[in-house]
Amino acid sequence: MTGETMKQGRILKGVGGFYYADTRDGIIVCKARGKFRIQNIKPMVGDIAEIRCLDDETGFLSEIKPRKNFLIRPPIANIDMIVIVVSQAPPVTDTFLIDRVSAIAAHQNIETVIAINKCDLDDGDKLYEIYTRAGFKVFRVSGVTGDGIPELKQSLAGKLTAFTGVSGVGKSMILNCILPEPGLKTGEINDRIGRGRHTTRHVEIIKIAENTWLADTPGFSAFDTGQMDLIRKEELSGAFFDFLPYSGNCRFTGCAHIKDSGCAVIDALKQGRIEETRYLSYKRMYESIKDIKDWEHKNV
């Protein structure tokens, strides 16, 4: 066929069997080749793909590049960063929910940033102290006044970033401040990328600058669906990087950091070097996955 060219692009969304890929020459609407079904490969939002482009500015996905990470739900690949939007003003965010998402992200080698919203109502000192001490990058922001938004937006440059947070925490207001279309209202964003629902009909990435993309994701509960089952109990402590300075000093090899005897992590907890809420979250997650067998992990 004449006029065919090969281009590389990132899949922004997939709807009704069509995939919309961002290339250097704009958006290409693509279909997936049948070989993907035979190979049991389903293209995901965030995938980097080789595209065979046709004269009519449509094309076919010919190859999916290896993914550096992925989430099961929402189905999205190649994430650089997750911004967890939290609040100490009502509704106050449960630290366990923050720790669960950050552990899933760490296991997938995704950077986690904490955005404490509603700082015009409560400056979030408690959450700020917990997560800065644990080594996270933390921003105090307000979707109402705009305070802290420029600094948060600057941290997004050159990355694909997913935003998540519980309902009512103000995630949509923050995204409304960040998105490049000044006339886009909160309700319109909800319709556009599925915010405010426990599930979304499709995941969509929005390009906000060169090499910079945003993805909205469902609330915290969605990250439980299959994703925790990918983490083996032996790997969980590695997803708590504030444990790492101590975990290598435990008396027994393979210490689970659950029993006092010879555990350097628990010693650090008692000495106030590890936040109690972080350790309690770890213990709760460990209990939830400790009985999952290796063969069950392989079938996830």
C-alpha positions in Angstrom: 0.0 0.0 0.0 1.4 3.3 -1.0 2.1 6.1 1.4 2.6 3.9 4.5 5.0 5.1 7.1 6.1 3.8 10.5 5.8 6.0 13.6 6.1 5.5 17.3 3.5 6.8 19.7 2.0 6.5 23.2 -1.5 5.2 23.5 -3.7 7.9 25.1 -7.0 5.9 25.2 -8.7 2.9 23.7 -12.5 2.9 23.0 -14.5 0.4 21.0 -11.5 -1.4 19.5 -9.8 1.9 18.4 -6.7 3.3 20.0 -5.6 6.9 19.9 -1.9 7.3 19.9 0.1 10.5 20.4 2.9 10.7 17.8 5.4 13.4 16.8 2.9 14.3 14.0 -0.2 14.3 16.1 -2.9 11.8 17.1 -3.2 8.7 15.0 -6.4 6.5 15.3 -5.4 2.9 15.2 -6.7 -0.6 15.3 -4.8 -3.5 16.8 -3.6 -6.4 14.6 -5.0 -9.8 15.1 -1.6 -11.1 16.2 -2.0 -9.4 19.6 -5.0 -11.5 20.3 -3.1 -14.6 19.3 -0.2 -13.6 21.5 -2.6 -12.8 24.4 -1.4 -9.2 24.4 -3.9 -6.4 25.0 -2.7 -2.9 24.3 -2.9 -0.6 27.3 -3.2 3.1 27.8 0.3 4.3 28.3 1.9 1.7 26.0 4.6 2.8 23.6 3.7 1.3 20.2 5.1 1.1 16.7 2.3 2.2 14.3 1.9 1.5 10.6 0.3 4.7 9.4 -1.8 5.0 6.3 -2.5 7.9 4.0 -5.9 8.7 5.7 -4.2 9.4 9.0 -5.3 6.1 10.5 -3.1 3.2 11.2 -2.5 -0.2 12.8 -0.6 -1.0 16.0 2.2 -3.3 14.8 4.3 -3.7 18.0 4.0 -2.9 21.7 7.3 -2.0 23.3 8.2 -3.7 26.5 6.5 -2.1 29.5 8.5 -0.9 32.5 5.5 -1.3 34.7 1.7 -1.6 34.7 -1.4 -1.4 36.9 -4.1 -4.0 36.6 -6.9 -1.6 37.6 -6.9 0.9 36.2 -5.2 -0.7 33.2 -2.4 1.6 32.4 1.3 1.1 31.6 4.6 2.9 31.8 3.8 5.2 34.7 6.6 7.4 36.0 4.8 8.9 39.0 1.6 8.6 41.1 0.3 11.6 42.9 -1.8 10.6 45.9 -4.1 13.4 46.8 -4.9 13.4 50.5 -6.4 15.8 53.1 -6.4 16.4 56.8 -9.6 18.5 56.4 -12.8 16.4 56.0 -12.8 13.8 54.6 -9.6 13.0 56.4 -7.5 10.5 54.5 -6.7 7.2 56.2 -2.9 6.7 56.3 -3.4 3.0 55.5 -4.9 3.8 52.1 -2.0 6.1 51.3 0.5 3.4 52.4 -1.2 0.7 50.4 -1.1 2.7 47.1 2.5 3.8 47.7 3.6 0.2 48.4 1.9 -0.9 45.1 3.7 1.9 43.3 7.1 1.2 44.9 6.7 -2.5 43.9 6.2 -1.3 40.3 9.1 1.2 40.5 6.8 4.1 40.3 7.7 7.3 42.2 5.1 8.4 44.7 4.3 12.0 45.5 1.9 13.1 48.3 -0.3 16.2 47.6 -2.0 17.4 50.8 -5.0 19.3 49.5 -7.4 21.7 51.3 -4.5 23.4 53.1 -6.6 26.6 53.1 -8.7 24.7 55.7 -6.1 22.6 57.5 -2.4 22.8 56.7 -2.0 19.0 57.2 0.9 19.1 59.6 0.4 15.5 60.8 0.4 14.0 57.3 3.2 16.3 56.2 5.4 15.1 59.1 4.6 11.4 58.6 5.4 11.3 54.9 8.4 13.7 54.8 10.0 11.7 57.6 9.3 8.5 55.6 11.2 10.1 52.6 8.3 11.1 50.3 8.2 14.3 48.3 5.2 16.1 49.8 3.4 19.2 48.5 0.9 21.3 50.5 -1.7 22.6 48.0 -5.2 24.1 47.7 -7.4 23.6 44.7 -9.4 26.6 45.9 -6.7 29.2 46.4 -4.1 27.7 44.0 -1.4 27.6 46.6 1.3 25.0 45.9 -0.1 24.1 42.5 2.8 25.6 40.5 5.3 23.6 42.5 3.3 20.4 42.1 2.8 21.1 38.3 6.6 21.6 37.9 7.2 18.1 39.4 5.1 16.6 36.6 7.4 17.8 33.7 8.6 15.0 31.4 6.6 12.3 33.1 3.4 10.3 32.8 1.7 10.9 36.1 -1.4 9.2 37.5 -3.5 11.0 40.1 -5.6 9.1 42.7 -7.5 9.9 45.9 -10.6 9.2 47.8 -13.9 10.8 46.8 -14.3 14.3 48.2 -10.6 15.0 48.7 -10.5 17.6 45.9 -8.5 15.7 43.2 -10.7 17.1 40.5 -10.1 20.7 41.6 -6.3 20.1 41.5 -6.5 18.7 38.0 -8.7 21.5 37.0 -5.9 23.9 38.0 -3.3 21.9 36.2 -5.0 21.0 32.9 -4.1 23.4 30.0 -7.6 24.3 29.0 -8.7 27.2 31.2 -12.3 26.9 30.3 -12.6 23.3 31.3 -14.9 23.0 34.4 -14.7 20.4 37.0 -17.9 18.7 35.8 -16.6 18.6 32.3 -13.4 16.9 33.5 -15.5 14.3 35.3 -17.2 13.5 32.0 -14.0 13.5 30.1 -11.8 11.2 32.2 -14.2 9.5 34.5 -13.5 11.1 37.8 -15.8 10.7 40.7 -16.8 7.1 40.0 -15.5 3.9 41.6 -14.9 2.5 38.1 -14.3 4.2 34.8 -15.5 3.2 31.4 -12.1 3.8 30.0 -8.8 5.2 31.1 -7.5 8.3 29.3 -4.3 10.2 29.3 -4.2 13.9 28.7 -1.1 15.6 27.2 -0.5 18.8 29.1 3.0 19.7 27.6 5.7 18.2 25.5 6.6 14.8 27.0 4.2 15.4 29.9 1.0 13.5 30.4 -1.7 13.1 33.1 -4.0 10.2 33.9 -6.8 10.3 36.3 -7.5 7.0 38.1 -10.2 5.5 40.3 -10.2 5.9 44.1 -7.9 4.0 46.4 -10.1 0.8 46.6 -9.5 0.1 42.9 -5.8 -0.5 43.6 -6.7 -3.6 45.7 -8.1 -5.5 42.7 -5.4 -8.0 41.9 -2.6 -5.5 42.4 -1.6 -6.5 46.0 -1.6 -10.1 44.9 1.4 -9.3 42.7 3.5 -8.6 45.8 5.0 -11.6 47.5 5.3 -11.3 51.3 9.1 -11.4 51.0 9.0 -8.3 48.7 6.6 -6.2 50.8 9.2 -4.6 53.1 11.2 -3.5 50.1 8.1 -1.4 49.1 8.5 0.5 52.4 11.8 2.3 51.6 11.8 3.9 55.1 12.5 0.4 56.4 15.5 -0.2 54.2 18.2 1.4 56.4 17.3 -1.1 59.1 16.0 -4.2 57.4 19.5 -5.5 56.5 20.5 -5.5 60.2 18.0 -8.0 61.4 19.4 -10.9 63.3 17.7 -13.5 61.2 17.9 -13.8 57.4 14.5 -13.3 55.8 13.1 -11.5 58.8 9.4 -10.6 58.2 9.6 -7.7 60.7 6.6 -9.0 62.5 8.2 -10.5 65.7 10.4 -8.5 68.1 13.2 -11.0 68.4 16.3 -9.5 66.7 14.3 -7.3 64.3 16.1 -4.1 63.5 12.9 -2.6 61.9 10.9 -3.0 65.1 13.9 -1.7 67.1 13.8 1.4 64.9 10.1 1.7 65.4 10.5 1.7 69.1 13.2 4.3 68.9 10.9 6.6 66.9 12.9 6.3 63.7 10.0 4.7 61.8 6.5 6.2 61.9 4.1 4.0 63.8 1.3 4.4 61.2 3.7 3.2 58.5 4.6 0.1 60.5 1.0 -0.7 61.3 0.1 -0.4 57.6 3.0 -2.7 56.7 1.8 -5.3 59.3 -1.8 -5.1 58.0 -0.7 -5.6 54.4 1.7 -8.5 55.4 -1.2 -10.3 57.1 -3.3 -9.9 54.0 -0.8 -11.5 51.6 1.2 -13.9 53.8 -0.9 -16.9 52.9 -0.8 -16.4 49.2 1.1 -19.3 47.6 3.7 -18.9 44.9 1.6 -20.6 42.3 -1.2 -18.2 43.0 1.1 -15.2 42.4 2.0 -16.7 39.0 -1.6 -16.9 38.0 -2.4 -13.3 38.7 
